[in-house]
């Protein structure tokens, strides 16, 4: 997982919506930071981890230790 993907996953786990994550990245001048980037990165993660949905992705990430609950 790259830096942007880690931030996206962490913020989603904290309850942020995709648009809020884009705003968070922009405020901190972290690029890329567009909503389409957020969507593309989530799509890449789902493909990489063979997840069928975002919920499935988060379960996989938790099981593999990439995300702590």
C-alpha positions in Angstrom: 0.0 0.0 0.0 1.3 3.5 -0.9 1.1 6.5 1.4 -2.1 7.9 -0.1 -3.8 4.5 0.1 -2.9 4.3 3.8 -4.3 7.7 4.5 -7.5 6.9 2.7 -8.0 3.6 4.5 -7.2 5.2 7.9 -9.6 8.1 7.4 -12.4 5.8 6.1 -11.9 3.6 9.2 -12.3 6.8 11.2 -15.6 7.5 9.5 -14.6 10.0 6.9 -16.5 10.0 3.5 -14.5 10.1 0.3 -15.2 13.8 -0.3 -14.1 14.6 3.3 -10.8 12.7 2.7 -10.2 14.7 -0.5 -10.7 17.9 1.6 -8.4 16.6 4.3 -5.6 15.9 1.8 -6.1 19.3 0.2 -5.9 21.1 3.5 -2.6 19.4 4.3 -1.3 20.0 0.7 -0.9 16.3 0.1 -1.2 15.3 -3.5 -2.9 13.7 -5.3 -6.0 14.9 -3.5 -9.0 14.8 -5.8 -12.2 12.8 -5.2 -11.4 10.8 -8.4 -8.0 9.9 -7.0 -9.7 8.6 -3.8 -12.0 6.5 -5.9 -9.2 5.2 -8.2 -7.0 4.3 -5.2 -9.9 2.4 -3.6 -10.5 0.6 -6.8 -6.8 -0.4 -7.0 -6.9 -1.7 -3.4 -10.0 -3.7 -4.1 -8.4 -5.3 -7.1 -5.1 -5.9 -5.3 -6.7 -7.6 -2.3 -9.4 -9.3 -4.5 -12.2 -7.6 -2.5 -15.7 -7.5 -3.9 -16.8 -4.4 -1.9 -15.4 -1.8 0.4 -16.6 -3.7 3.4 -14.9 -6.9 2.1 -11.7 -4.8 1.6 -11.8 -3.6 5.2 -12.3 -7.1 6.5 -9.3 -8.3 4.5 -7.2 -5.5 5.6 -8.1 -6.1 9.3 -7.4 -9.9 8.9 -4.0 -9.2 7.3 -3.0 -6.7 9.9 -3.0 -3.6 7.7 -5.7 -2.0 9.7 -6.2 -2.2 13.5 -9.6 -2.1 15.2 
